[in-house]
Amino acid sequence: MKATVEYADFDKLDLRVGKVVAAEAPSWSRKLIQFTVDFGEEIGTKTILSGIQAWYSPEEFVGKVFPFIVNLAERKMGEGVSQGMMIMADGKVDGEDHPIVFPLPESITPGTVIR
């Protein structure tokens, strides 16, 4: 378990619902999937990179909504820059480590705040 944080620290995270409008496996990486994510009118679209190509194909995400952190500092990953992070769980599938994604109901509007 990580150190306890104050609510004020947690409150700094901007958690939002995002709809994946495009996803691809960039030619320059064997690990990353590059997502174009719609966060609604207030935020617009962001590019999110995630090292999950070993477990998922880009096509599995297009048109679906997921939870994201949208106010992380940009991070260079390979030749791209990630502007946030999809929230996932560390899990196992058939005894092997496997990130678990959380698809949300598609009826939730992109940009909705997660509390």
N, C-alpha and C positions, 0 to 999 in steps of 0.2 A: 504494500500500500504506500502511496506517495504521501508527502507531508500534508497536513491539514491546511487549507487556505481559508481566508476570510471571505465572506459573501461579496464584499467589494471587489475582490480579485476575480471571482467567478463572474461577477456582473460586467466586467470589462469585455468578456467574449460576446460577440454578436453572432448568435446562432439563428440561422434562417433556413427556410425551405427553398430549395432550388430545383428547377426542372432542367434535366439534361437535354439540350437541343441538338447537340452533336458530340460524337466521341470517336476517337481514332487512336490507333497504336502508331506513334510517330516513328518514321523510318530510322531515326537516330537512336532509338532506345529499344531494348528487349524487355524492360521492366515496366515502363510507364504507360498509362493510358491518359490521354489528354482529353479533358471534358470542356465543352463550352456550355456554361450553365446560366440559365435565365433566372434572375432574382427579382423580377418585376420592375416596375417603373422607377422606383426610388433608387435602386442600385444598378439596374441594367444587367449586362452579361459580364461574366468573369471567366477566365481560363483557370481550370483547376487540374493539376497533375497528381496522379496517384500511382504508386508502385505496385499495382495489382494485376498486371498483365499475365502473370503465371497462373492465375486462378479464374480470371474473367475475360470475356471478349468485349470489345467496345459496344457491339450491337446490343448487348444485354441491358444497357443503360439508357439508350435513346428513348425519349418520350416519358421517362419515369421521373419521379420526384424523390429527393433524398434530403437528409439533414446535413448542413454545412456550417463551418465557421467562416464568416466572410471578412473578418477584420484582422486576420493574421498578416504580419508583414510579408511582403512578397518574398518568394524564395526561388532562387535559380536551381533548376533541376535538369541536369543534362544541358541540352541546347534551349530549353524552354524556361518559362517563369510561371510559377504557380501563385495564384492570387487568393488562396484560401485552402480549405481542407474539407473533404467529405468525412463525416463521422462514421466510423466502423468499429466493430468489436474484434478483439483477438479471439479466434476460435479454432476448432479442429473439425476436419471432415475426414472420415475414415482414418482417424488417428494422426493425421498430418496437420500441421499448422495451416490455417486458412483464414484470411480476413472475412468477416461476415458483414455484409452491407444491410442497411435498413431502408428498403423501399417504403415510402409513405403513400397514403391514399392519393390518387391522382386528382382528387377533388380539392386538395389544399392549394391555395393560390401561391404561386412563386413569390418569394419575398416575405411570406408570413414569418413573424418572429416566433422562435421556439423559446419557451420559458422553462 
